[in-house]
């Protein structure tokens, strides 16, 4: 958990849209993260609140961020970050994501982009934590 810093947050950002961190309190309940996304045409605000964090009985560390101010077309965002104990030592990082727009068809249309955004993170996590 100690590695989940502002620097890691910036490192995990995909190349587009450009991300600027306005506020990063941390990953504990009550912390807030504010970013600005620059699409080249428009700057979009995104604010998330860390609504829960802790350690489960199996040793899984977690924190949950929920969108408070979201860029269109998003209307709901809940992202649970889990750091699970690995079977042979080490850890497994899981990004469990829920999001919604105003339309189910748009949710489905956005799925490949959301998947790609989080797949982008895997090699970064490996380099960061190795």
N, C-alpha and C positions, 0 to 999 in steps of 0.2 A: 504493500500500500504506500510505503514511503516514496516509491518511485513515481507515483501518479502526481506529477508536478505541473506547473505552468509550462515548463520547457518540454515535457512529454506531450502535453496537450497541443502545443504549437507544432511539434514534430509529427504528430498524427494527422494534421490537417492535409486534405488532398490538395492537389495543385489548383483546382478550380472548384468553387469560387475562392478568391483570395480571402484569407481570414485575418482579422485584426482583433486581438484580445484587448478588451477594454477593462475587464475586471476578472480576476481569478482568485477567489478566496481559498479554494482547496476542495477537498472531497469528503468533507464531514457534514452531517446534518446541519442545515441552516446556512451553509456556504452558498455563494452565488457565483455564477459564471456569466459574463456578458461578452458577446462578440459582435463584430460587424462583418458581414459578408459582402464583398465587392464583386459584383457580376460583370463589371465593366460598363454596364448601363445604369445600374442602380445599386445603392448601398442598402443592405437589409439588416435589421437588428434581430438578435436572438439572445434571450435571457433564459437561463435555466437555474433552478433551485435544487440543491441537494436535499432530498426529502427524507432520506434514510441512509444509514451506514452501520456497519457492524461486522461481527464474526459469528458464523453459524456453528452449531455443535460439531460439524464434520471438519471444521477448520477453514471453511470458505469465507474469505473476506469479501465484502461487497459495499457498493454505494449506488444510489439511485438518483439520477437527475431527471427532473420533469420540467418541460418547457413552460415558461410563464409568458414570454413574448416570443412568438414564432414568425418566421418569414413565410409569406405565401408560397405554396398553397397549404402548408401544414396548419392543422388546427389542434393536434394533440401529439405530444412527444413524451415517452417514458423510456428511459434507457437505464437498464440495470447492468452494472459492471460487476463481474464476479471474477475473483482470483481463487481458483479451486486448487486443492492439493493434487499434484500429479501422482500417478500410480507408482512411479519409480523415483520419487523425489521431484523437486522443482514444482512449477505451478502451471496451470492452464488458465489463460485469460479468456473469458467469455463475454461478448457484447450481446446482451439480450434486449432487443429493441421492439417497441410498439410505437406506431405512428398512424395518424389518420389525417385525411384531407376531408373536404366536404362530400367527396364521391368515392365509392368503393372502386369504380373503374380506374380512377386516378391513383388510388392507393396501389392497385396492382401495376399500373403503368410505371410508378415510381420505384417499384421493388428492385428492378435490376440496378438502378443507380444507388439505392440504399445498400444493396448487397455489395456492390463494387467499392463503395466508400469504406465499408468496414473490412472487406477483404484486403484493402490497401494497408490497413493497420497491422496485419499479422507479421510481415517481415520487419516492420519498425519495432514492434514489441520484442521480437527475437533479438534484434541488435541492441535495443535499449537495455534489456534485462540480462543479456549474456554477459 
